[in-house]
């Protein structure tokens, strides 16, 4: 049973517990001798580590994306916590519990999935409705979609995170579809529901949150595009224009090429999906930052939000 968690560790307290190894890098000192840097993770967050001695022994048995028992002491480097590792070796997998490494959504997954099906039921376009049913009537797909994270670390990094993120976007999209008369509400809703389907292949979550090989090499935008295109091809007489626009929404939902989208939004529904995706992800980042920084008024600089975050006092109106 794990008893020491990354975010709860205190300086100068001996550490001896199991952590998931996200990354391991080999570096050189000024004299040319090797040392190792690590990035460890559990359900509470990530922690940097460094190993100066017994490097050759560690390299024989330590590879990224695995569970390791880590022995050392927590200090700091440039004001940030850093674990000095004295020993590291493969963990006994019989003692690894997924609940120690993967946090779950704060909402019930079956209830969220039921609510998402209600949104699918409101889609009137027969081709989009058939397409959505083709995905969510597939029990294996629905199970993976309800379990998948929305991200590995940045936002909605939890079991059910993808479903939570998608459902909150549906709620906002329903309003947008009624406010602006030029918006095709069915196309918008289908784009929202399907924009991140590739994440069921981008991430793994069996015992920890991480990227799959295809996730790192291809990414969820490419894989989601391929998944939707394949399902569309199986539906007779699916309108070419409708397919083109839905596939564009998937390709453009990150909004900018430098953020991973091969195309920028070219019509209003694609623009709305991008902004709803961006908005919900960033609200999630704010929520997580507030949760991690109990008792402070200002957080450290957040690299994705590009600001320090102000936290109001508990109970303040």
N, C-alpha and C positions, 0 to 999 in steps of 0.2 A: 504494500500500500504506500503510495507516494505521500510524503509528509512535508516536503519543502517545495515551494512554488516560486517561480522566477520573480514575480512582482512583490512577493512578501519577504524576500531575503534581506537581511540586515548586514551592514558592513562588518567585517572582521569575525563573522560567525562561520564556523566550519560548515562546509557543504558536502553532503554525501547522499545523492539521490539520482533518480533516473530523469533524463531530459531527452527530448527529440532534437537531433542534430540537423539543422537546416543547411548549414554551410560549414565547410572546413577549407582553410587556405594555408598554403605553405609559403612562408616568407623568410627573408634572410636578415640576420643582424649585420652590423657594420663589419664584423670580422668574417662574414660569410657563413656562419653557422645557421642552420635552419631553426625556425620556431613556427608554431601553429597559432592561427586565430580561428575562433569558432563563433557560430551563432546558434544558441540553444533556444528551445521553445517549449512551453507547456500551455495549458488553457488560460493562464493569466497574462501571457505575453512572451516577449523575447528578451534574451540576455546575451551580451557579448562575453567571450572567453578568450584566454590566451594561455599558451603552454610553452614554457621555456626549456624544460628539461625532458629527457626520455622521449624525445620526439620520434626517434627511429622505432621505438616500441609501439608508440601510438599509431604510426603510419601503417603498421602491419595489420591492424584490425579496425581502423576507424575510417569509415566512408560516410559521406553526407546521406541524408534521408534515412536515418536509422535511429534506434533507441540505445542510449548508452548510460551506464552508471558513471557519474562524474564526481570526483573527489577534489576538493580545493577550498578556497576561501575567497569571499567577495571583497573586492576593493573598488577603486574607481580609477578612471582614466579620462582626463580632461573634463572632469565633472560628471561623468556618466558611469553607472555601475559596470564593473568588469570582473569576471570570475577568473582568478588565477588557478589554472588546472594543474593539479599534482599527478592525477591518474585518471585515465578514461578507458573503459572497456565495455564490450557489448553487454546489454542488459538481458536478463532472463525474461523472455517474452511472456512467460506464464504470469509474471508479476506486473505486466503493463495493462492498464485499464484505460480505454479510450476516453472515459469521462474525465481523466486527469489531464488530457491533452487537447480535447476538443470541447468547447463550450457550445451549448444549444441555444437556439433562438428563444427569446422570452415569451413567444407565442406558441400555442399548440399547433403542430404541423398539420394534423388532420383537419382542424377547423380552418386553417388558412387555405388548404387545398380545396375544401368545400366552397369557401368564398370565391376562390379563383374560378372554380367551375361555374359559379353563378354569373361571373362576368362573361365567360365563354358562352353561356346560354343566352346572353343578351345580344350577341353578334348576329345580325340579321343577314348579312351577305352569305349566301349558301356555300360559296367556295371557301371563304375564310372560315366559316363555321366547320365545314368538313375537314379543313386543314388542322384546325385546333383540336377537333375531336380525334384526328389521326394520331396526334401526339399524346393527348391526355387520356384517351381510351386504351393506350398501351400501358399496361400495369407496370412493366419494368421501367419505362420512361418516367411515369408519374412518381414511382418510388424514388428514383434517382433525383428527379427534379425537386422533390420535397425534402431530400436530405442534403443536397449540394449546398456548399457555402456560396455567398455572393462574392467572396474574395478570400485570399489566403491570409491577408494581414491588414489591408488598408480599410475596407469597409465590409460590414455584414459577414465578418469572418467567423461563422458559426454554422452548426448543423441547422438547416432550414433557412439560412441567410438568403439564398437565392429566391426562395419562395416568398419570404418576408419582403425583400426588396421589390420583387415583381408585383406583389399585391398592393403595396403602398403606391407604386407607380400607377396601377390600375385605378385606384381611388382618385388620384389627381387627374388622370387622363379622362375619366368619366366626366369630370367637371369641365375640362378644356373642350371636350367634344360638344358640350351643350352651350358654351359661351360663344364660340366662333362658328358662324354658320358655314364658312367655307371649308371647315374641317370634315373629312370623311371619318366619322366616329368609329366605324367598323375597322377601317384600315389602321387607324390610330391604336385601337385596342389590341388588334392582332399584332401590330408592331411592338407594343409594350410587352405583351405576354411572351413573344418569341425572341425578343432582341438578345437575350442572354442564354438561350438554350444550349449554346456551345460550352457553357461552364460545367455542364454535367460530364464533359470529357476533358475539360481543362484542369480540373482539380481532382484530387483523391482525398478521401476523408475516413478511410476504414479505421485507422488508429491515430491519425493526426491530419491536419490540414496542410496540403502541399500541392504543387503542380505535378501533373503527369508529364511524361516525356513529350507527348503531342501538345500538351498545354504550353510547355516552354518553347517548342519549336514552331508551332502553328498558331496557337492562341484561340480564344473562344469566338472571335469575330469570324475568322475563316471557317472554323469547324461548325459554327452555328449557321452560317451561310450554306454550307454543304448539306447540313441536316435538313434545313427548310427546303432547299432546292430539290432534294431527293423526295421529300414527302409531296411537294407540289407535283412532281413528275408522275406520281402514282394516282393523281386525281384527273379523271377524264375532262377535257375541255376547260381546264383551269385557264382563265383569261390571261393572255400574255402580258397585257399592260399591268394588271393587278399583281402578277408575279414579279414583274420588274420593279414595281414600287415597293412591295414588301421586302424583297431582297435588298433593295437600296437602303431601306430603314436599318436593316441589320448591319450592313457595311458602314453606315454613316453614324451609328449611335454614339460613338466617342467624340464626334463633332469636329475633330481636327486630325490631320494626318500625323502630326507629331505626338498625338495621344493614341495612335494605333489604328485609326480608321483610314482605309484606303480611299474613301471618298468623304467629302463634307456634305451636309444635308442640302438637298436640291429642291425640296418642296416642303410645305408647311407641316405635314404629319411627321416627316423625318426630323424636322427642326424641333418639334415638341417632344418627341421621344428622346432626343439628345438632351434637352434641357431638363426633362423629368428625371432621366437617369442621373445626370450630373447633380441635380438638386437633392434627390433622395440619398445618393452616396455621400454627399457632403454633410447633410444633416446627420447621417449615421456617424461620420467622423467627429462631428461636434459632440454627439451623445457619448461616444466612446471616450473622448478626451475628458469630458466632465466626469464620467464614471471613474476614470483612472486617477483623477486629481482631487480627491476628497480633501476638504479643509484648506484649499488654496483659492486665491482670487484670480490669479493669472497662471496659465500653463506655460510651459516652454514653447518656443516657436514650433509650429506644426508645419512640416515640409510640404504637405499636400494642400492644406488650407492656406498656406503662406501667410500665417499670422499667429500671434499669441491669442489664446482664447480667454475671455473674461467669464468668470463663473459667479453668478449671483448667489447671495446667501440663501441657505435652505429656509423655506417658508416665506421668503420675500415675495411680496405681491408686485 
